[in-house]
């Protein structure tokens, strides 16, 4: 049903098609529950929820400032997500006959409450404390066609919520700025996304700001193919789409790329929703049956051979010892991270000050050689360009030093642990960081006009005429004579020369002070941005390696406990348990075979 009907959202996934897959998921959930695999049960719960929802769930993810919120607002047609760098929360938008906005907030005691807000101006409420997510209902044509759009903020504070959204999604839109090609960290992130949700579209945003976006699109296509990721790359501009919608300009709307993206979603997502949902569910079932099979076979091998059981127990005990050693080394890597972060911050600040001090010295030398009033505007433009270059080089240095710090922290862990995707420290546009910096101040001591120069010459010549005229009057000459007039001319020219020299020196002094103030403003603004990025890097490394240390220890302890309980639990009843395991393996294999037949 289209939005024109204005009654209800369309049913995209047909229940009759989803029913056999849902039944398989329910059978598999019973097996994983009996095996004590609560983690697999939770994932199957997400799969079942995705299959049971007749709509298609679209999740928009990406790095901070990549244009995700603008993309969501453009697709939905309403400002439901905060933009322009303002902090936001996870946003879910579904179809409704009238606009509606609800905030889900946390309250003391671990409970949540739902608070209605103004749907016409919801953005101020999104930034309040305690908000977990925002839910919207909008009478949008896109949503009426059976889509639910979810915006997952790119900040690390909402990383867990973002992955939960991805796990529940039918398709993921990954937003990336068209100003720069995909980094290795972004490609690694996309590989992880594909493992959870294989339907991904790479959206190239802000093409209105980057005239060479087509080059970035081709380069990203090459990088994705090289990484084995067969994702579509769609260029869009949410700003152009909004302006074109307000003006009713269809040609400009086509240039924005948003209509083409929506058509792609209708053609390859909505029209094929049944097959895409079944294929994704079958893939999840295959992964989970593989994990369950490995668990059951390991237990079966342990029960069939007591010596094998002792060997596995011994190996798991060694793994627990390794985990204990890893926990003991936690303090070491934390000290390395804290010390390295402090040194990195100090070195980056020193490098920035050194670069700007060199620029200030060169600028002062140039001011001393010339009169700054002659080409002050050109001098200011050239100095701004050199400052931008110095700031960009400073952040490039910070990036490579951050990579070195990551390697130092990673060396404290076993080599098989993965390194985290680092936040980008390099600047794609230094002008955005330097935008709050005030421009170079104008010179107050400007050049004197013709009238001022004439008065200065007259004041100087007056003294000469009076002094020499009085002296010559003793010889019987008049006060104004050839000698006094000549002295007046000489002293007037000298006074004019001294005035010009003094004005030039004042201008040079003012210019040097203006340059010094500009450098201080740059250090203040850029230093804050640098510290913010370095703190974000430190938090990423801290959370990542803390999770690794806890995960390794937890996995080893759980596996050892399971192996020990297996021997104690069954004892002389091993044969009965082996029979149960063999039956379970046959059931799991049958479930997987039935699931695979659904995709034919």
VMD Tcl script that draws the C-alpha trace (Angstrom):
set ca {
  {0.00 0.00 0.00}
  {1.41 3.41 -0.89}
  {1.50 6.56 1.18}
  {-1.29 8.01 -0.92}
  {-3.73 5.64 0.70}
  {-2.80 7.15 4.06}
  {-4.14 4.21 6.04}
  {-1.40 1.89 7.16}
  {2.08 0.76 6.33}
  {2.54 -1.91 3.68}
  {3.35 -5.54 4.46}
  {6.62 -6.27 2.71}
  {7.57 -9.64 4.19}
  {4.78 -12.14 3.77}
  {4.04 -14.21 6.90}
  {3.44 -17.38 4.86}
  {6.97 -17.18 3.45}
  {8.51 -16.39 6.82}
  {6.61 -19.09 8.77}
  {8.85 -22.08 7.82}
  {11.99 -20.13 8.69}
  {10.50 -18.95 11.99}
  {9.67 -22.57 12.84}
  {13.28 -23.59 12.16}
  {14.54 -20.76 14.36}
  {12.25 -21.83 17.20}
  {13.47 -25.45 16.97}
  {17.08 -24.31 16.97}
  {16.46 -22.06 19.96}
  {15.25 -25.07 21.95}
  {18.49 -26.87 21.16}
  {20.79 -23.99 22.10}
  {18.84 -23.41 25.32}
  {19.25 -27.05 26.31}
  {22.95 -26.70 25.58}
  {23.25 -23.65 27.81}
  {24.27 -21.33 24.97}
  {22.46 -18.16 26.01}
  {24.57 -16.09 23.61}
  {23.31 -18.08 20.61}
  {19.77 -17.93 21.96}
  {19.98 -14.12 22.08}
  {21.14 -13.96 18.48}
  {18.38 -16.29 17.35}
  {15.92 -14.07 19.20}
  {17.04 -11.15 17.02}
  {16.70 -13.30 13.90}
  {13.16 -14.27 14.88}
  {12.21 -10.65 15.56}
  {13.55 -9.66 12.15}
  {11.56 -12.41 10.43}
  {8.36 -11.68 12.37}
  {8.37 -7.99 11.49}
  {6.53 -7.62 8.14}
  {8.48 -4.41 7.42}
  {12.06 -3.92 6.25}
  {14.43 -2.42 8.81}
  {17.08 -0.05 7.45}
  {19.93 1.01 9.74}
  {22.13 4.01 8.87}
  {25.60 3.83 10.42}
  {28.94 5.53 9.86}
  {31.67 7.55 11.51}
  {30.94 10.85 13.32}
  {30.23 13.82 11.03}
  {29.77 11.51 8.02}
  {26.26 12.81 7.32}
  {24.17 9.93 8.70}
  {21.60 12.14 10.41}
  {21.24 14.36 7.35}
  {20.71 11.25 5.21}
  {18.01 9.95 7.59}
  {16.22 13.30 7.63}
  {16.35 13.45 3.83}
  {14.92 9.96 3.38}
  {12.17 10.43 5.95}
  {11.39 14.02 4.98}
  {11.42 15.36 8.55}
  {14.15 16.57 10.99}
  {14.09 13.57 13.31}
  {17.82 13.33 13.95}
  {20.23 16.03 15.19}
  {22.72 17.38 12.65}
  {25.55 19.93 12.45}
  {27.70 18.10 14.98}
  {25.12 18.19 17.79}
  {25.06 15.09 20.05}
  {22.24 12.70 19.33}
  {20.87 9.30 20.35}
  {19.70 6.24 18.44}
  {16.61 7.13 16.41}
  {13.88 4.79 15.09}
  {11.36 6.14 12.55}
  {8.31 4.18 11.40}
  {5.12 5.02 9.55}
  {2.30 6.86 11.25}
  {-0.76 8.71 9.98}
  {0.24 11.75 12.08}
  {3.67 12.91 13.34}
  {4.53 11.56 16.78}
  {7.74 11.62 18.85}
  {8.57 9.65 22.01}
  {11.77 9.60 24.06}
  {12.77 6.43 25.90}
  {14.63 7.57 29.03}
  {16.35 5.74 31.86}
  {15.13 6.37 35.40}
  {16.59 5.36 38.78}
  {16.19 1.72 39.60}
  {17.11 0.44 36.17}
  {13.68 1.21 34.72}
  {12.77 3.16 31.58}
  {9.98 5.59 30.86}
  {8.45 6.86 27.63}
  {8.09 10.63 27.38}
  {6.12 12.23 24.49}
  {7.75 15.33 22.95}
  {6.83 17.85 20.29}
  {7.18 16.03 16.92}
  {7.59 19.36 15.10}
  {10.63 20.37 17.18}
  {12.11 17.24 18.78}
  {15.82 18.06 18.40}
  {16.30 20.00 21.70}
  {14.90 17.05 23.65}
  {17.32 14.60 22.01}
  {20.30 16.18 23.79}
  {18.92 15.87 27.34}
  {20.53 13.51 29.82}
  {19.25 9.98 30.28}
  {17.76 9.55 26.81}
  {18.32 6.02 25.50}
  {16.64 6.37 22.12}
  {14.02 8.36 20.25}
  {11.04 6.80 18.45}
  {9.20 8.70 15.72}
  {6.10 8.10 13.61}
  {5.94 10.06 10.36}
  {3.47 10.05 7.42}
  {6.33 9.51 4.98}
  {5.84 7.87 1.58}
  {9.04 5.87 2.07}
  {7.89 4.51 5.43}
  {4.39 3.77 4.13}
  {5.95 1.43 1.59}
  {6.98 -0.87 4.44}
  {10.31 0.52 5.64}
  {11.56 1.38 9.12}
  {14.58 3.72 9.24}
  {16.98 3.63 12.20}
  {19.82 6.09 12.80}
  {22.73 4.77 14.87}
  {24.98 7.64 16.05}
  {28.66 7.23 15.22}
  {29.97 8.09 18.71}
  {31.68 5.39 20.75}
  {29.15 5.97 23.56}
  {26.45 4.32 21.41}
  {28.60 1.59 19.83}
  {26.75 -1.24 21.62}
  {23.38 0.19 20.56}
  {24.62 0.51 16.98}
  {25.63 -3.15 16.80}
  {22.29 -4.18 18.28}
  {20.55 -2.23 15.51}
  {22.78 -3.82 12.87}
  {21.96 -7.29 14.20}
  {18.23 -6.53 13.88}
  {18.51 -4.88 10.44}
  {17.48 -6.19 7.03}
  {19.80 -3.75 5.27}
  {22.59 -1.42 6.44}
  {23.41 1.96 4.86}
  {27.02 2.84 5.66}
  {27.54 6.61 5.28}
  {31.03 7.85 4.38}
  {32.17 11.36 3.47}
  {32.92 11.81 -0.23}
  {35.91 14.01 0.68}
  {38.11 10.97 1.39}
  {38.29 7.36 0.31}
  {37.61 4.45 2.64}
  {40.34 3.71 5.17}
  {41.54 0.28 6.19}
  {39.75 0.72 9.53}
  {36.47 1.43 7.71}
  {36.93 -1.61 5.47}
  {37.53 -3.75 8.56}
  {34.35 -2.32 10.10}
  {32.40 -3.17 6.94}
  {33.71 -6.75 7.04}
  {32.36 -7.06 10.58}
  {29.02 -5.56 9.51}
  {28.72 -8.05 6.64}
  {29.13 -10.94 9.08}
  {26.06 -9.69 10.98}
  {23.97 -8.22 8.12}
  {25.10 -9.17 4.59}
  {22.84 -6.58 2.84}
  {24.91 -3.37 2.86}
  {24.89 -0.21 0.72}
  {27.86 2.17 0.95}
  {26.44 5.72 0.74}
  {28.80 8.50 -0.39}
  {27.56 11.67 1.35}
  {28.09 15.44 0.93}
  {28.71 15.30 -2.82}
  {27.56 18.94 -3.05}
  {30.68 19.98 -1.11}
  {33.13 17.81 -3.04}
  {33.20 18.35 -6.82}
  {35.55 15.36 -7.27}
  {33.27 12.87 -5.53}
  {33.16 10.63 -8.63}
  {36.87 9.90 -8.20}
  {36.23 8.92 -4.58}
  {33.34 6.71 -5.71}
  {35.53 4.82 -8.20}
  {38.32 4.48 -5.65}
  {35.92 3.16 -3.01}
  {34.51 0.70 -5.52}
  {38.05 -0.61 -6.14}
  {38.80 -0.83 -2.40}
  {35.55 -2.69 -1.68}
  {36.20 -5.16 -4.51}
  {39.74 -5.71 -3.22}
  {38.35 -6.43 0.24}
  {35.85 -8.94 -1.18}
  {32.85 -6.73 -0.32}
  {30.27 -6.62 -3.12}
  {28.47 -3.50 -1.90}
  {26.75 -0.86 -4.01}
  {28.23 2.67 -3.73}
  {25.51 5.36 -3.91}
  {26.46 9.09 -4.04}
  {23.95 11.41 -2.32}
  {23.55 14.94 -0.97}
  {20.92 15.40 1.72}
  {21.26 19.19 1.50}
  {20.51 19.26 -2.25}
  {17.55 16.92 -1.74}
  {16.07 19.18 0.95}
  {16.50 22.33 -1.15}
  {15.06 20.63 -4.24}
  {12.06 19.37 -2.26}
  {11.35 22.84 -0.88}
  {11.54 24.39 -4.38}
  {9.87 21.53 -6.24}
  {12.93 21.25 -8.52}
  {12.97 17.67 -9.85}
  {16.17 18.09 -11.82}
  {18.08 19.30 -8.77}
  {16.52 16.51 -6.75}
  {17.88 13.98 -9.26}
  {21.34 15.55 -8.84}
  {21.12 14.92 -5.09}
  {21.09 11.13 -5.64}
  {18.52 10.53 -2.88}
  {15.69 9.49 -5.28}
  {18.07 6.99 -6.92}
  {18.99 5.58 -3.50}
  {15.32 5.19 -2.58}
  {14.62 3.51 -5.96}
  {17.52 1.13 -5.27}
  {16.02 0.25 -1.89}
  {12.63 -0.40 -3.47}
  {14.08 -2.51 -6.29}
  {16.64 -4.58 -4.39}
  {15.31 -4.52 -0.83}
  {11.53 -4.05 -0.77}
  {10.80 -6.01 -3.94}
  {13.07 -8.86 -2.80}
  {12.34 -8.58 0.92}
  {11.23 -12.21 1.26}
  {14.29 -13.71 -0.40}
  {16.70 -11.33 1.33}
  {15.20 -12.03 4.76}
  {15.20 -15.79 4.21}
  {18.79 -15.77 2.92}
  {19.99 -13.72 5.90}
  {18.17 -16.00 8.35}
  {19.56 -19.12 6.70}
  {23.02 -17.67 6.98}
  {22.53 -17.02 10.70}
  {21.14 -20.53 11.18}
  {24.18 -21.99 9.40}
  {26.61 -20.05 11.60}
  {24.81 -21.01 14.80}
  {24.47 -24.69 13.84}
  {28.21 -24.74 13.09}
  {28.99 -23.36 16.55}
  {26.55 -25.76 18.21}
  {28.03 -28.69 16.28}
  {31.56 -27.82 17.41}
  {30.39 -27.64 21.03}
  {28.56 -30.96 20.90}
  {31.39 -32.76 19.12}
  {33.94 -31.48 21.63}
  {31.80 -32.82 24.48}
  {31.27 -36.10 22.65}
  {35.01 -36.55 22.07}
  {35.65 -35.84 25.74}
  {33.15 -38.45 26.88}
  {34.22 -41.12 24.39}
  {37.87 -41.08 25.45}
  {38.72 -40.49 29.13}
  {42.34 -39.86 28.14}
  {41.09 -37.32 25.64}
  {39.06 -35.75 28.43}
  {42.15 -35.44 30.61}
  {44.08 -33.94 27.69}
  {41.35 -31.38 26.98}
  {41.07 -30.53 30.67}
  {44.82 -30.07 30.87}
  {44.82 -27.86 27.78}
  {41.97 -25.78 29.13}
  {43.77 -25.45 32.46}
  {46.75 -24.11 30.54}
  {44.42 -21.71 28.79}
  {43.16 -20.51 32.16}
  {46.74 -20.01 33.31}
  {47.36 -17.95 30.19}
  {44.24 -15.96 30.93}
  {45.42 -15.34 34.49}
  {48.75 -14.15 33.15}
  {46.91 -11.89 30.74}
  {44.93 -10.39 33.60}
  {48.17 -9.86 35.52}
  {49.56 -8.00 32.53}
  {46.53 -5.72 32.50}
  {48.27 -3.21 34.74}
  {51.25 -3.17 32.37}
  {49.27 -2.32 29.25}
  {47.23 0.24 31.14}
  {50.40 1.97 32.32}
  {51.74 1.86 28.77}
  {48.51 3.37 27.45}
  {48.32 6.14 30.07}
  {52.01 7.06 29.80}
  {51.97 6.84 26.02}
  {48.86 9.00 25.79}
  {50.39 11.65 28.04}
  {53.63 11.66 26.05}
  {51.73 11.73 22.78}
  {49.62 14.69 23.91}
  {52.70 16.59 25.08}
  {54.62 15.84 21.88}
  {51.73 16.89 19.66}
  {51.27 20.14 21.56}
  {55.01 20.82 21.43}
  {55.09 20.09 17.70}
  {52.16 22.47 17.09}
  {53.80 25.24 19.13}
  {57.12 24.68 17.37}
  {55.52 24.87 13.92}
  {53.56 28.01 14.78}
  {56.57 29.62 16.47}
  {58.58 29.07 13.30}
  {55.75 30.62 11.26}
  {55.59 33.61 13.63}
  {59.34 34.16 13.38}
  {59.25 33.98 9.59}
  {56.27 36.38 9.55}
  {58.03 38.83 11.88}
  {61.14 38.73 9.71}
  {59.04 39.46 6.64}
  {57.27 42.31 8.47}
  {60.64 43.78 9.47}
  {61.89 43.75 5.87}
  {58.81 45.45 4.37}
  {56.02 47.85 5.18}
  {53.09 45.60 6.24}
  {50.52 48.19 5.18}
  {51.31 47.70 1.49}
  {50.00 44.14 1.08}
  {48.45 43.32 4.45}
  {45.47 41.41 2.96}
  {47.74 39.25 0.79}
  {50.04 38.69 3.75}
  {47.06 37.56 5.89}
  {45.85 35.12 3.20}
  {49.30 33.61 2.78}
  {49.74 33.28 6.56}
  {46.35 31.55 6.87}
  {47.34 29.05 4.20}
  {50.65 28.33 5.94}
  {48.87 27.90 9.29}
  {46.39 25.45 7.71}
  {49.29 23.47 6.27}
  {51.11 23.42 9.63}
  {47.96 22.29 11.47}
  {47.29 19.55 8.92}
  {50.89 18.28 9.20}
  {50.57 18.35 12.99}
  {47.49 16.09 12.86}
  {49.19 13.78 10.36}
  {52.04 13.40 12.83}
  {49.48 12.74 15.58}
  {47.92 9.97 13.46}
  {51.18 8.10 12.89}
  {52.23 8.53 16.52}
  {48.82 7.13 17.53}
  {49.47 4.07 15.34}
  {52.81 3.61 17.12}
  {51.07 3.87 20.50}
  {48.53 1.25 19.41}
  {51.35 -1.10 18.44}
  {53.05 -0.54 21.79}
  {49.86 -1.41 23.69}
  {49.13 -4.37 21.40}
  {52.63 -5.77 22.08}
  {51.52 -6.37 25.69}
  {48.97 -8.92 24.45}
  {49.27 -12.22 22.57}
  {49.84 -11.66 18.82}
  {46.55 -13.29 17.78}
  {44.41 -10.52 19.27}
  {42.97 -8.03 16.82}
  {43.80 -4.34 16.87}
  {40.89 -1.91 17.09}
  {39.85 0.44 14.28}
  {41.32 3.78 15.31}
  {39.44 7.07 15.13}
  {40.81 9.24 12.32}
  {43.21 11.87 13.69}
  {44.14 13.36 10.35}
  {42.16 16.37 9.16}
  {40.29 16.25 5.87}
  {39.46 19.95 6.11}
  {41.64 22.03 8.50}
  {39.42 25.03 7.82}
  {36.62 23.48 9.91}
  {38.89 23.31 12.97}
  {40.22 26.84 12.38}
  {36.80 28.35 11.65}
  {36.33 29.76 15.23}
  {39.75 31.51 15.03}
  {39.44 35.24 14.44}
  {41.17 36.52 11.26}
  {44.31 38.62 11.34}
  {43.53 42.03 12.82}
  {43.68 45.12 10.56}
  {46.44 47.69 11.16}
  {45.35 50.83 12.98}
  {48.47 52.86 12.12}
  {47.68 53.28 8.45}
  {49.66 55.47 6.07}
  {49.24 59.25 6.50}
  {47.20 61.16 3.95}
  {48.41 64.12 1.90}
  {46.95 66.62 4.36}
  {48.60 64.97 7.35}
  {51.97 64.87 5.55}
  {51.65 68.59 4.66}
  {50.93 69.53 8.29}
  {53.89 67.46 9.49}
  {56.17 69.23 7.00}
  {54.86 72.66 8.02}
  {55.40 71.93 11.72}
  {58.99 70.89 11.03}
  {59.72 73.85 8.72}
  {58.28 76.36 11.21}
  {60.99 75.59 13.76}
  {63.73 75.90 11.15}
  {62.51 79.24 9.86}
  {62.13 80.63 13.38}
  {65.51 79.39 14.63}
  {67.63 80.50 11.65}
  {65.57 83.68 11.12}
  {66.28 84.84 14.69}
  {69.97 84.14 14.25}
  {70.20 86.05 10.98}
  {68.15 88.93 12.36}
  {71.15 89.83 14.51}
  {72.99 90.53 11.26}
  {70.30 92.97 10.21}
  {68.40 90.55 7.99}
  {64.63 90.03 8.08}
  {63.09 87.04 9.95}
  {62.21 85.32 6.70}
  {65.13 85.24 4.33}
  {66.87 82.82 2.04}
  {68.77 81.18 4.88}
  {65.76 80.72 7.17}
  {63.63 79.49 4.25}
  {66.25 76.90 3.28}
  {66.52 75.73 6.88}
  {62.73 75.47 7.03}
  {62.63 73.31 3.90}
  {65.36 70.98 5.22}
  {63.78 70.57 8.65}
  {60.31 70.10 7.10}
  {61.60 67.29 4.87}
  {63.36 65.71 7.86}
  {60.20 65.91 9.97}
  {58.20 64.28 7.18}
  {60.82 61.52 6.86}
  {60.85 60.90 10.63}
  {57.04 60.75 10.72}
  {56.95 58.18 7.92}
  {59.64 56.12 9.66}
  {57.81 56.21 13.01}
  {54.49 55.27 11.41}
  {56.15 52.34 9.64}
  {57.68 51.14 12.90}
  {54.32 51.40 14.66}
  {52.69 49.41 11.85}
  {55.40 46.76 12.09}
  {54.92 46.52 15.85}
  {51.13 46.24 15.47}
  {51.56 43.62 12.74}
  {53.83 41.50 14.96}
  {51.36 41.73 17.83}
  {48.49 40.74 15.49}
  {50.46 37.71 14.25}
  {51.26 36.66 17.82}
  {47.58 36.92 18.81}
  {46.56 34.87 15.80}
  {49.08 32.17 16.74}
  {47.73 32.10 20.31}
  {44.16 31.70 19.02}
  {45.25 28.89 16.72}
  {47.06 27.08 19.54}
  {44.00 27.44 21.79}
  {41.49 26.13 19.24}
  {43.64 23.43 17.60}
  {44.97 22.26 20.97}
  {41.43 21.65 22.16}
  {40.55 19.68 19.02}
  {43.79 17.69 19.30}
  {43.16 16.82 22.95}
  {39.59 15.76 22.17}
  {40.74 13.41 19.42}
  {43.54 11.97 21.54}
  {41.14 11.36 24.43}
  {38.78 9.58 22.03}
  {41.71 7.44 20.86}
  {42.65 6.61 24.44}
  {39.07 5.58 25.24}
  {38.90 3.35 22.16}
  {42.14 1.58 23.08}
  {41.18 1.28 26.74}
  {37.73 -0.18 26.05}
  {39.03 -2.47 23.31}
  {41.83 -4.09 25.29}
  {39.82 -4.24 28.49}
  {37.20 -6.18 26.57}
  {39.86 -8.52 25.16}
  {41.32 -9.22 28.60}
  {37.88 -9.91 30.07}
  {36.74 -11.95 27.07}
  {39.76 -14.25 27.04}
  {39.52 -14.87 30.75}
  {35.78 -15.43 30.64}
  {36.00 -17.82 27.69}
  {38.77 -19.88 29.26}
  {37.02 -20.11 32.63}
  {33.70 -21.06 31.07}
  {35.23 -23.72 28.82}
  {37.21 -25.22 31.72}
  {34.15 -25.25 33.96}
  {32.07 -26.96 31.26}
  {34.73 -29.62 30.71}
  {35.09 -30.30 34.43}
  {31.34 -30.43 34.96}
  {31.00 -32.84 32.05}
  {33.23 -35.38 33.78}
  {31.58 -34.90 37.17}
  {28.04 -34.75 35.88}
  {27.90 -37.91 33.83}
  {30.48 -40.19 35.38}
  {29.27 -43.74 34.68}
  {26.43 -42.46 32.49}
  {28.73 -41.37 29.70}
  {27.18 -43.74 27.16}
  {23.70 -42.28 27.71}
  {25.04 -38.75 27.24}
  {26.96 -39.79 24.12}
  {23.73 -41.14 22.66}
  {21.97 -37.87 23.45}
  {24.77 -35.87 21.83}
  {24.71 -38.00 18.67}
  {20.97 -37.47 18.41}
  {21.48 -33.76 18.92}
  {24.11 -33.65 16.16}
  {21.73 -35.40 13.77}
  {18.98 -32.94 14.68}
  {21.29 -29.96 14.14}
  {22.42 -31.32 10.76}
  {18.80 -31.87 9.75}
  {17.88 -28.32 10.74}
  {20.71 -26.92 8.68}
  {19.77 -29.03 5.66}
  {16.14 -27.90 5.90}
  {17.27 -24.28 6.17}
  {19.51 -24.54 3.11}
  {16.65 -26.00 1.05}
  {14.61 -22.86 1.76}
  {17.00 -20.74 -0.34}
  {16.70 -22.91 -3.47}
}
mol new
graphics top color blue
foreach p $ca { graphics top sphere $p radius 0.5 }
foreach p [lrange $ca 0 end-1] q [lrange $ca 1 end] { graphics top cylinder $p $q radius 0.2 }
display resetview
